[in-house]
Amino acid sequence: MKKISICVFIIMIALSAQSQNWEYDVERTISNVKGTIKFLENPEIVYIQPDDNPNGRYISNQLPEEYRKEGLKITFSGDVGKIPPNFRMLGTPLRLKSIGVSCKEQKKFKLKKRKYVFG
């Protein structure tokens, strides 16, 4: 009996780990939105703050490493995800379609690429 309960426990942990990589429903698509890269307490937690909504936050795991710079001004497009009920997130999920910077920002932050496009 003890072995069965241990097996059930291990299976439950494995299934819950898979559920963390969830696909969200697309609420709307946004295009050419201007925003700023910000850090939440430390450089590991990065979000995009849209210029037209200072209280808004977008979280994307697609953000290129070289664009993870506090204060970087960007223009981005993508699909905005719908946050499931009873689920707390640091920001609204965003699946990027493209992200880019101006020539001025590229020089200021010494970036290699001005634009990234995601498939």
Backbone bond lengths (Angstrom), bond angles and torsions (degrees), N, CA, C in turn:
res aa  C-N    CA-C-N  psi(-1)  N-CA   C-N-CA  omega(-1)  CA-C   N-CA-C  phi
1 M - - - 1.440 - - 1.524 111.00 -
2 K 1.315 115.64 -39.88 1.454 120.15 -179.23 1.534 110.97 -65.23
3 K 1.341 116.72 -38.28 1.465 120.96 179.03 1.524 111.16 -65.72
4 I 1.314 117.27 -37.92 1.468 121.15 179.41 1.522 110.26 -65.42
5 S 1.327 117.43 -43.80 1.468 119.69 -179.61 1.531 111.02 -66.50
6 I 1.315 117.83 -33.86 1.470 120.88 176.76 1.522 109.69 -67.69
7 C 1.323 117.72 -42.08 1.477 121.49 178.17 1.525 111.05 -62.93
8 V 1.320 116.82 -43.11 1.470 121.02 178.24 1.530 109.90 -62.35
9 F 1.306 117.20 -42.31 1.467 121.88 179.01 1.534 110.86 -61.30
10 I 1.317 117.34 -44.26 1.468 121.40 -179.82 1.524 110.57 -65.15
11 I 1.317 117.39 -40.92 1.468 120.91 178.22 1.530 110.53 -64.03
12 M 1.329 118.05 -40.63 1.464 121.51 178.69 1.526 110.96 -63.13
13 I 1.314 117.78 -40.32 1.466 121.07 177.95 1.522 110.26 -64.42
14 A 1.319 117.17 -43.57 1.465 121.02 179.75 1.522 111.25 -62.32
15 L 1.318 118.11 -42.22 1.464 121.13 179.60 1.522 112.10 -68.62
16 S 1.314 117.44 -37.57 1.464 119.73 179.16 1.525 111.06 -69.91
17 A 1.315 118.36 -31.29 1.464 120.87 177.31 1.525 110.26 -66.61
18 Q 1.324 118.43 -36.51 1.462 121.40 177.87 1.514 110.91 -68.04
19 S 1.316 118.93 -33.65 1.458 121.45 -176.83 1.524 112.21 -70.11
20 Q 1.330 118.40 -14.72 1.454 119.82 178.82 1.515 112.12 -73.01
21 N 1.324 119.07 -21.46 1.460 122.99 176.49 1.526 108.32 -94.85
22 W 1.323 116.82 66.26 1.448 121.77 -173.37 1.514 112.06 -90.01
23 E 1.303 114.89 151.46 1.458 121.93 173.23 1.515 106.98 -98.96
24 Y 1.302 117.59 128.56 1.448 121.11 -178.58 1.527 110.32 -94.61
25 D 1.315 115.96 157.17 1.464 121.45 174.28 1.516 107.92 -75.74
26 V 1.329 116.23 141.35 1.463 120.36 178.78 1.523 108.85 -79.72
27 E 1.319 115.71 122.41 1.463 121.37 179.68 1.531 110.31 -85.59
28 R 1.338 115.75 -42.93 1.471 120.85 178.96 1.519 108.74 -163.69
29 T 1.312 115.54 165.31 1.462 122.02 176.70 1.521 107.98 -111.23
30 I 1.318 116.38 136.80 1.465 121.12 178.39 1.523 109.24 -118.36
31 S 1.336 115.71 150.01 1.467 120.91 -178.42 1.518 111.05 -134.77
32 N 1.316 115.31 138.28 1.467 123.38 174.33 1.525 113.52 48.73
33 V 1.314 115.51 49.72 1.462 122.02 178.06 1.525 107.86 -90.44
34 K 1.306 116.11 133.49 1.462 120.86 177.70 1.524 108.66 -89.64
35 G 1.330 114.99 140.98 1.459 119.50 -178.90 1.514 111.61 -158.40
36 T 1.323 114.99 -178.74 1.460 122.59 -177.83 1.522 108.85 -132.77
37 I 1.332 115.56 139.14 1.465 120.92 175.67 1.526 108.10 -79.00
38 K 1.331 115.65 131.32 1.467 121.24 -179.58 1.524 109.07 -132.30
39 F 1.329 115.00 157.08 1.460 121.94 174.83 1.525 108.43 -108.58
40 L 1.320 115.58 143.68 1.454 121.33 175.26 1.518 107.39 -107.06
41 E 1.315 117.06 97.80 1.463 125.67 -179.98 1.531 114.18 73.27
42 N 1.332 118.67 -45.23 1.467 119.87 179.93 1.531 109.40 -145.75
43 P 1.328 117.78 162.86 1.468 121.12 -176.53 1.531 115.07 -65.21
44 E 1.309 118.09 -8.92 1.465 120.06 178.93 1.522 112.29 -78.27
45 I 1.322 117.61 -26.96 1.461 121.67 179.97 1.527 107.69 -105.13
46 V 1.327 115.12 101.79 1.458 122.07 -175.03 1.525 109.25 -112.09
47 Y 1.327 116.45 138.62 1.456 120.00 175.20 1.525 109.71 -139.92
48 I 1.336 114.41 164.73 1.465 121.27 178.08 1.521 107.04 -107.38
49 Q 1.330 115.44 125.44 1.460 120.50 177.04 1.527 108.13 -104.04
50 P 1.342 117.67 114.98 1.463 119.17 179.37 1.531 110.69 -67.80
51 D 1.332 116.06 140.65 1.466 120.39 -178.40 1.527 112.19 -64.13
52 D 1.342 117.37 -31.84 1.464 120.21 -177.85 1.533 113.53 -83.97
53 N 1.334 117.44 -1.56 1.468 121.84 178.52 1.527 109.29 -146.56
54 P 1.346 117.37 86.82 1.464 120.29 -176.55 1.527 114.75 -62.64
55 N 1.333 118.33 -16.22 1.462 121.30 177.75 1.523 112.33 -94.55
56 G 1.320 117.14 -5.21 1.460 120.84 -178.11 1.524 111.95 -86.50
57 R 1.320 115.26 154.25 1.468 121.75 177.47 1.522 108.33 -143.39
58 Y 1.321 115.67 133.09 1.452 121.53 172.27 1.526 107.95 -113.37
59 I 1.322 115.70 136.63 1.456 122.08 177.40 1.526 107.74 -115.44
60 S 1.332 116.37 128.36 1.461 120.17 177.80 1.523 109.48 -139.94
61 N 1.308 115.57 132.20 1.464 118.86 176.91 1.525 111.11 -84.59
62 Q 1.325 117.88 1.62 1.457 122.09 178.90 1.530 112.92 -92.34
63 L 1.296 117.81 -4.55 1.457 121.18 -176.80 1.523 110.18 -58.29
64 P 1.341 117.58 120.16 1.473 120.00 -179.33 1.530 111.29 -58.61
65 E 1.309 115.69 144.16 1.465 121.92 -177.69 1.530 111.69 -56.22
66 E 1.331 117.24 -40.77 1.471 118.95 -177.25 1.527 112.32 -71.44
67 Y 1.320 118.38 -15.17 1.466 121.96 177.71 1.526 111.98 -90.61
68 R 1.301 118.84 -0.12 1.461 122.42 179.60 1.532 109.64 -83.27
69 K 1.338 114.55 67.11 1.464 122.08 -178.47 1.525 108.42 -127.42
70 E 1.317 115.81 124.17 1.466 121.90 179.23 1.529 109.94 -56.50
71 G 1.334 116.26 126.19 1.462 121.60 176.02 1.515 115.11 88.83
72 L 1.317 119.03 -0.22 1.466 122.25 179.31 1.525 109.31 -67.06
73 K 1.333 116.82 125.78 1.465 123.30 178.44 1.525 108.25 -87.50
74 I 1.332 116.29 126.19 1.459 121.17 -176.10 1.521 111.04 -129.98
75 T 1.329 115.08 166.32 1.454 123.51 168.54 1.520 105.74 -126.11
76 F 1.335 117.15 131.59 1.458 119.69 -174.24 1.521 111.86 -141.08
77 S 1.320 115.13 158.75 1.457 123.75 175.19 1.515 107.54 -135.94
78 G 1.339 116.57 151.71 1.456 119.00 178.23 1.508 113.35 171.76
79 D 1.308 114.47 -174.68 1.456 122.77 178.01 1.519 109.03 -101.40
80 V 1.328 116.03 126.77 1.456 121.95 178.60 1.519 108.00 -89.48
81 G 1.317 116.27 127.73 1.459 121.27 -178.73 1.508 112.33 -86.89
82 K 1.306 114.13 154.70 1.454 121.29 177.60 1.525 107.96 -93.41
83 I 1.333 116.81 124.67 1.460 121.14 179.95 1.528 108.23 -74.89
84 P 1.336 117.40 126.70 1.467 120.14 -179.86 1.535 111.55 -62.38
85 P 1.336 117.26 152.33 1.466 120.35 177.81 1.533 111.23 -59.24
86 N 1.305 115.88 146.09 1.475 123.12 178.21 1.525 112.91 59.93
87 F 1.311 116.76 32.10 1.459 122.46 -178.98 1.515 107.48 -128.69
88 R 1.327 117.72 125.16 1.467 122.02 -178.82 1.518 109.58 -102.58
89 M 1.320 115.41 134.90 1.466 121.13 178.26 1.521 108.29 -135.45
90 L 1.328 116.16 158.31 1.468 120.89 178.14 1.517 111.77 -72.61
91 G 1.312 117.09 -18.53 1.447 121.96 179.55 1.520 110.40 -166.56
92 T 1.304 115.26 174.95 1.457 121.02 178.61 1.522 108.91 -76.28
93 P 1.341 117.70 131.47 1.465 118.83 -179.58 1.526 111.47 -66.26
94 L 1.318 114.95 142.32 1.459 121.48 -178.34 1.515 109.32 -136.07
95 R 1.325 116.12 125.24 1.466 121.57 173.04 1.532 105.72 -99.45
96 L 1.323 115.98 106.26 1.464 121.06 -176.42 1.516 112.23 -68.20
97 K 1.343 115.14 139.31 1.463 121.83 170.36 1.527 108.81 -102.41
98 S 1.338 115.15 -37.19 1.469 120.32 175.89 1.520 109.14 -158.02
99 I 1.330 114.13 155.32 1.464 120.59 176.73 1.522 106.78 -149.66
100 G 1.314 116.37 138.77 1.456 119.51 -178.44 1.517 112.35 -152.46
101 V 1.317 114.63 169.55 1.466 122.04 179.70 1.520 109.09 -132.61
102 S 1.313 116.58 163.17 1.462 121.56 176.45 1.529 109.81 -79.08
103 C 1.315 116.21 166.44 1.478 120.56 176.89 1.528 110.40 -59.36
104 K 1.327 115.19 -39.57 1.472 120.66 -179.73 1.534 110.66 -61.18
105 E 1.332 117.02 -45.98 1.468 120.93 179.09 1.531 110.93 -66.93
106 Q 1.319 116.77 -37.48 1.464 120.57 179.62 1.524 110.41 -60.78
107 K 1.325 116.55 -44.07 1.472 120.51 179.12 1.532 111.35 -70.20
108 K 1.329 116.03 -43.27 1.466 121.03 -177.68 1.537 111.95 -59.78
109 F 1.344 116.69 -41.96 1.466 121.09 -176.86 1.532 112.75 -100.95
110 K 1.345 116.57 4.63 1.472 122.70 178.27 1.532 111.64 53.75
111 L 1.327 115.28 53.53 1.461 121.88 -179.13 1.528 110.46 -90.04
112 K 1.322 116.33 147.11 1.469 121.26 179.71 1.524 111.47 -78.47
113 K 1.327 116.86 -44.30 1.455 121.15 -176.33 1.508 111.48 -114.53
114 R 1.348 114.89 141.78 1.462 119.54 177.24 1.510 112.47 -86.08
115 K 1.336 117.43 -25.05 1.458 119.87 -176.35 1.515 111.60 -147.22
116 Y 1.327 115.09 141.65 1.465 122.73 173.17 1.521 107.50 -120.90
117 V 1.321 116.40 135.95 1.457 122.56 176.04 1.521 107.68 -120.16
118 F 1.335 116.61 131.91 1.454 122.47 -177.39 1.516 110.22 -108.62
119 G 1.320 115.98 142.58 1.470 121.08 -176.52 1.444 115.66 -81.41
